[in-house]
């Protein structure tokens, strides 16, 4: 039996939300008051499994850009 965690989870809902607001990864990075990178945002969009801390940073950056309080459950399917 293979007990490895699936790391590639497919495109996440955050992609659609960012598109609706006309946002790209650099917008989130510049709006964040925390240490986030373009790579972190790209991985979040592609569905690469992030830590809860990283997901929180991306979520807070998106909320700062959109001025709408999105929950992590709205942005990620895992």
C-alpha positions as CSV (number, residue, x, y, z in Angstrom):
1,X,0.0,0.0,0.0
2,X,1.1,3.5,-0.8
3,X,0.5,5.9,2.1
4,X,2.1,9.0,0.5
5,X,0.1,12.2,0.7
6,X,-1.2,13.5,-2.6
7,X,0.6,16.8,-3.2
8,X,-0.8,17.9,-6.5
9,X,-4.4,18.8,-5.9
10,X,-5.3,20.6,-9.1
11,X,-6.3,24.2,-9.7
12,X,-7.8,25.8,-6.6
13,X,-10.7,28.2,-6.2
14,X,-8.3,31.0,-5.4
15,X,-7.4,31.2,-9.1
16,X,-11.0,32.2,-10.1
17,X,-11.3,34.7,-7.2
18,X,-8.0,36.4,-8.2
19,X,-9.2,36.5,-11.9
20,X,-12.5,38.1,-10.8
21,X,-10.6,40.9,-9.0
22,X,-8.0,41.2,-11.8
23,X,-5.2,40.2,-9.4
24,X,-1.9,38.4,-10.1
25,X,0.8,37.0,-7.8
26,X,2.8,40.2,-7.6
27,X,-0.3,42.0,-6.4
28,X,-0.7,39.6,-3.4
29,X,3.1,39.7,-2.6
30,X,3.1,43.5,-2.5
31,X,-0.1,43.8,-0.5
32,X,1.1,41.4,2.1
33,X,2.6,42.6,5.4
34,X,4.1,39.1,5.9
35,X,6.8,37.1,4.2
36,X,5.2,35.6,1.1
37,X,6.7,34.9,-2.3
38,X,5.5,34.7,-5.9
39,X,6.3,31.0,-5.8
40,X,4.1,30.5,-2.7
41,X,1.2,32.2,-4.5
42,X,1.8,30.1,-7.7
43,X,1.9,26.9,-5.7
44,X,-1.4,27.9,-3.9
45,X,-3.0,28.4,-7.3
46,X,-1.7,25.2,-8.9
47,X,-2.9,23.1,-5.9
48,X,0.4,22.1,-4.5
49,X,-0.2,21.3,-0.8
50,X,0.8,24.3,1.4
51,X,1.2,24.3,5.2
52,X,-1.6,25.9,7.2
53,X,0.7,28.8,7.9
54,X,1.4,29.5,4.3
55,X,-2.3,29.2,3.4
56,X,-3.1,31.7,6.0
57,X,-0.5,34.2,4.7
58,X,-1.9,33.9,1.1
59,X,-5.5,34.2,2.4
60,X,-4.6,37.4,4.4
61,X,-2.8,38.9,1.4
62,X,-5.8,38.2,-0.8
63,X,-8.1,39.8,1.8
64,X,-5.9,42.9,1.9
65,X,-6.1,43.2,-1.9
66,X,-9.8,42.6,-2.3
67,X,-11.0,44.2,1.0
68,X,-13.3,41.3,1.4
69,X,-12.9,38.6,4.1
70,X,-12.4,35.4,2.2
71,X,-12.2,32.2,4.4
72,X,-9.5,29.6,3.6
73,X,-12.3,27.1,2.8
74,X,-13.3,29.4,0.0
75,X,-9.8,29.5,-1.5
76,X,-8.6,25.9,-1.1
77,X,-10.2,22.6,-1.5
78,X,-8.0,20.8,0.9
